[in-house]
């Protein structure tokens, strides 16, 4: 099926909704914790992608790994960091803290791309970076001595890895070597599962936990990652950046309604500053390009 622009927007909204279920599902686990949660989600993601991707791309899919270059494997490592850090962070702090921390990804991408591959950062983006930074400081100023600070630092690995991933793939594209992100997602899930397996044993998950972790691997990660790459062929980068912010809104709302995890006033206020800065920055940029 060829995606129209409107269908791609609807699909991307559905993708963010699927991504946002991680927090509320994690809160209903009974025995599985930390690295075991990460391992099982990555494991079920690998199984799902090994079924879906060969059906979509045929035998040529496996050949992409043999021909993969350094940029592909760098992207795979970045995916593995994102997969691992995200789930570990959810076990250390609140869903709202994790999601708002992750939302600074577009701004980190602008900075890293400027430093390493020379992409120009518009003045409006620098303003957005300052405002978002103030929002982050306000959010966590009252938590410097609390246990959630560790979760925040782990969550910060996600946007850093995401920004690095984008920069690596963009640089490869500029050099005429496009990176296929879908196989890179699979490779990243394999790396994440392999690295967390020794830390996950002995397993504590019961049948109830495994069923939820399977949902995380299939519905929350594997399917939306494939669909988001498909949407990226139709939607422009600013549109995707704006739509991805829905994950923050959906995730906090689902954790609130489904796990009674009420966000603190500092998270709501600071998160509003962060998301507001991103939205204004992307909308201005979108209009300028139009």
CORWO-V737106 format. One record per pair of residues at least 24 apart in sequence whose C-alpha atoms are under 8 Angstrom apart, sorted by the first residue. I is the first residue (numbers start at 1). J is the second residue. D is the distance in whole Angstrom. If there is no record, write none. Layout:
i=I j=J d=D
i=I j=J d=D
//
This chain:
i=3 j=231 d=8
i=3 j=234 d=7
i=4 j=234 d=7
i=5 j=234 d=6
i=5 j=235 d=7
i=8 j=231 d=5
i=8 j=234 d=7
i=8 j=235 d=7
i=9 j=231 d=8
i=9 j=235 d=8
i=9 j=243 d=8
i=11 j=227 d=8
i=11 j=231 d=7
i=12 j=227 d=8
i=12 j=228 d=6
i=12 j=231 d=7
i=12 j=240 d=8
i=12 j=243 d=7
i=12 j=244 d=8
i=13 j=243 d=7
i=13 j=244 d=8
i=13 j=246 d=7
i=15 j=224 d=5
i=15 j=225 d=8
i=15 j=227 d=7
i=15 j=228 d=7
i=16 j=224 d=8
i=16 j=243 d=7
i=16 j=244 d=6
i=16 j=246 d=6
i=16 j=247 d=5
i=16 j=250 d=8
i=17 j=246 d=8
i=17 j=247 d=6
i=17 j=250 d=6
i=17 j=251 d=8
i=18 j=219 d=6
i=18 j=220 d=5
i=18 j=221 d=8
i=18 j=224 d=7
i=19 j=220 d=5
i=19 j=221 d=7
i=19 j=224 d=7
i=19 j=247 d=7
i=19 j=251 d=8
i=20 j=220 d=8
i=20 j=247 d=5
i=20 j=248 d=7
i=20 j=250 d=6
i=20 j=251 d=4
i=20 j=254 d=8
i=21 j=216 d=8
i=21 j=220 d=6
i=21 j=251 d=6
i=21 j=254 d=7
i=22 j=216 d=6
i=22 j=220 d=6
i=22 j=251 d=8
i=23 j=90 d=7
i=23 j=95 d=6
i=23 j=251 d=7
i=23 j=254 d=8
i=23 j=255 d=6
i=24 j=251 d=8
i=24 j=254 d=6
i=24 j=255 d=5
i=24 j=258 d=6
i=24 j=259 d=6
i=25 j=212 d=7
i=25 j=216 d=8
i=26 j=90 d=8
i=26 j=91 d=8
i=26 j=212 d=8
i=27 j=259 d=6
i=28 j=259 d=8
i=29 j=208 d=8
i=29 j=209 d=5
i=29 j=212 d=7
i=30 j=205 d=7
i=30 j=206 d=8
i=30 j=208 d=8
i=30 j=209 d=6
i=31 j=204 d=6
i=31 j=205 d=5
i=31 j=206 d=7
i=31 j=209 d=7
i=32 j=203 d=7
i=32 j=204 d=5
i=32 j=205 d=5
i=32 j=206 d=8
i=32 j=209 d=7
i=33 j=91 d=7
i=33 j=204 d=8
i=34 j=87 d=7
i=34 j=88 d=5
i=34 j=91 d=6
i=34 j=200 d=8
i=35 j=84 d=8
i=35 j=87 d=8
i=35 j=88 d=7
i=35 j=196 d=6
i=35 j=197 d=8
i=35 j=199 d=6
i=35 j=200 d=5
i=36 j=196 d=7
i=36 j=197 d=7
i=36 j=199 d=7
i=36 j=200 d=4
i=36 j=201 d=7
i=36 j=203 d=7
i=36 j=204 d=8
i=36 j=205 d=8
i=37 j=87 d=7
i=37 j=88 d=8
i=37 j=200 d=8
i=37 j=213 d=7
i=38 j=83 d=7
i=38 j=84 d=6
i=38 j=87 d=6
i=38 j=88 d=7
i=38 j=192 d=8
i=38 j=193 d=7
i=38 j=196 d=7
i=39 j=192 d=7
i=39 j=193 d=5
i=39 j=194 d=8
i=39 j=196 d=5
i=39 j=197 d=6
i=39 j=200 d=7
i=40 j=193 d=7
i=40 j=210 d=8
i=40 j=213 d=6
i=40 j=214 d=7
i=40 j=217 d=7
i=41 j=213 d=6
i=41 j=214 d=7
i=41 j=216 d=6
i=41 j=217 d=4
i=42 j=83 d=7
i=42 j=189 d=5
i=42 j=190 d=7
i=42 j=192 d=6
i=42 j=193 d=5
i=42 j=217 d=6
i=43 j=189 d=7
i=43 j=190 d=7
i=43 j=193 d=6
i=43 j=217 d=7
i=44 j=213 d=8
i=44 j=214 d=6
i=44 j=216 d=8
i=44 j=217 d=5
i=44 j=218 d=6
i=45 j=186 d=8
i=45 j=189 d=7
i=45 j=217 d=4
i=45 j=218 d=6
i=45 j=221 d=7
i=45 j=222 d=5
i=46 j=186 d=6
i=46 j=189 d=6
i=46 j=190 d=6
i=46 j=222 d=8
i=48 j=217 d=8
i=48 j=218 d=6
i=48 j=222 d=7
i=49 j=186 d=6
i=49 j=222 d=6
i=50 j=186 d=8
i=61 j=183 d=8
i=64 j=183 d=8
i=65 j=183 d=8
i=71 j=168 d=6
i=71 j=169 d=7
i=71 j=172 d=7
i=71 j=179 d=7
i=72 j=169 d=8
i=72 j=179 d=6
i=72 j=180 d=7
i=72 j=181 d=8
i=72 j=184 d=6
i=73 j=184 d=7
i=73 j=187 d=8
i=74 j=165 d=7
i=74 j=168 d=7
i=75 j=165 d=5
i=75 j=168 d=7
i=75 j=169 d=7
i=75 j=181 d=8
i=75 j=184 d=6
i=75 j=188 d=8
i=76 j=184 d=5
i=76 j=185 d=6
i=76 j=186 d=8
i=76 j=187 d=5
i=76 j=188 d=4
i=76 j=191 d=8
i=77 j=188 d=6
i=77 j=191 d=7
i=78 j=161 d=5
i=78 j=162 d=7
i=78 j=164 d=7
i=78 j=165 d=6
i=78 j=188 d=7
i=79 j=161 d=7
i=79 j=162 d=7
i=79 j=165 d=8
i=79 j=184 d=7
i=79 j=185 d=6
i=79 j=188 d=5
i=79 j=189 d=7
i=80 j=187 d=8
i=80 j=188 d=4
i=80 j=189 d=6
i=80 j=190 d=8
i=80 j=191 d=6
i=80 j=192 d=5
i=81 j=157 d=7
i=81 j=158 d=7
i=81 j=161 d=6
i=81 j=188 d=8
i=81 j=192 d=7
i=82 j=157 d=7
i=82 j=158 d=5
i=82 j=159 d=8
i=82 j=161 d=6
i=82 j=162 d=7
i=83 j=158 d=8
i=83 j=188 d=8
i=83 j=189 d=7
i=83 j=192 d=7
i=84 j=192 d=6
i=84 j=196 d=8
i=85 j=154 d=6
i=85 j=155 d=6
i=85 j=157 d=6
i=85 j=158 d=6
i=86 j=154 d=8
i=86 j=155 d=6
i=86 j=158 d=6
i=88 j=151 d=8
i=88 j=154 d=7
i=89 j=151 d=5
i=89 j=152 d=7
i=89 j=154 d=5
i=89 j=155 d=5
i=90 j=151 d=7
i=91 j=151 d=8
i=92 j=147 d=7
i=92 j=148 d=6
i=92 j=150 d=7
i=92 j=151 d=5
i=93 j=147 d=8
i=93 j=148 d=5
i=93 j=149 d=8
i=93 j=150 d=8
i=93 j=151 d=5
i=93 j=152 d=7
i=94 j=148 d=8
i=94 j=261 d=8
i=94 j=263 d=8
i=95 j=251 d=7
i=95 j=252 d=6
i=95 j=255 d=7
i=95 j=261 d=8
i=96 j=248 d=7
i=96 j=251 d=7
i=96 j=252 d=5
i=96 j=263 d=6
i=96 j=267 d=7
i=97 j=152 d=7
i=97 j=267 d=7
i=98 j=151 d=8
i=98 j=152 d=6
i=98 j=155 d=6
i=99 j=247 d=8
i=99 j=248 d=5
i=99 j=251 d=7
i=99 j=252 d=8
i=100 j=248 d=6
i=100 j=271 d=6
i=100 j=274 d=7
i=100 j=275 d=8
i=101 j=136 d=7
i=101 j=152 d=7
i=101 j=155 d=6
i=101 j=156 d=6
i=101 j=159 d=8
i=102 j=155 d=7
i=102 j=156 d=7
i=102 j=158 d=6
i=102 j=159 d=5
i=103 j=159 d=7
i=103 j=245 d=7
i=103 j=248 d=7
i=103 j=274 d=8
i=103 j=275 d=7
i=104 j=132 d=7
i=104 j=159 d=7
i=104 j=274 d=7
i=104 j=278 d=8
i=105 j=159 d=4
i=105 j=160 d=7
i=105 j=162 d=7
i=105 j=163 d=6
i=106 j=163 d=7
i=106 j=241 d=7
i=106 j=278 d=8
i=107 j=278 d=8
i=108 j=159 d=7
i=108 j=160 d=7
i=108 j=163 d=6
i=109 j=160 d=8
i=109 j=162 d=8
i=109 j=163 d=4
i=109 j=164 d=7
i=109 j=166 d=7
i=109 j=167 d=7
i=110 j=163 d=8
i=112 j=163 d=7
i=112 j=164 d=7
i=112 j=167 d=7
i=113 j=163 d=8
i=113 j=167 d=6
i=116 j=167 d=8
i=117 j=167 d=8
i=117 j=171 d=7
i=124 j=281 d=6
i=125 j=281 d=6
i=128 j=277 d=5
i=128 j=278 d=6
i=128 j=280 d=8
i=128 j=281 d=6
i=129 j=277 d=8
i=131 j=273 d=7
i=131 j=274 d=7
i=131 j=277 d=6
i=132 j=273 d=6
i=132 j=274 d=4
i=132 j=275 d=8
i=132 j=277 d=6
i=132 j=278 d=8
i=133 j=274 d=7
i=134 j=270 d=8
i=134 j=273 d=8
i=135 j=269 d=8
i=135 j=270 d=4
i=135 j=271 d=6
i=135 j=272 d=8
i=135 j=273 d=5
i=135 j=274 d=6
i=136 j=270 d=6
i=136 j=271 d=7
i=136 j=274 d=7
i=137 j=270 d=8
i=138 j=266 d=7
i=138 j=270 d=6
i=139 j=266 d=5
i=139 j=267 d=5
i=139 j=269 d=7
i=139 j=270 d=5
i=139 j=271 d=7
i=140 j=266 d=8
i=140 j=267 d=8
i=181 j=229 d=7
i=182 j=225 d=8
i=182 j=226 d=6
i=182 j=229 d=7
i=185 j=225 d=8
i=238 j=282 d=6
i=238 j=283 d=8
i=238 j=285 d=8
i=238 j=286 d=6
i=239 j=286 d=8
i=241 j=282 d=8
i=242 j=278 d=8
i=242 j=279 d=6
i=242 j=282 d=7
i=245 j=275 d=7
//
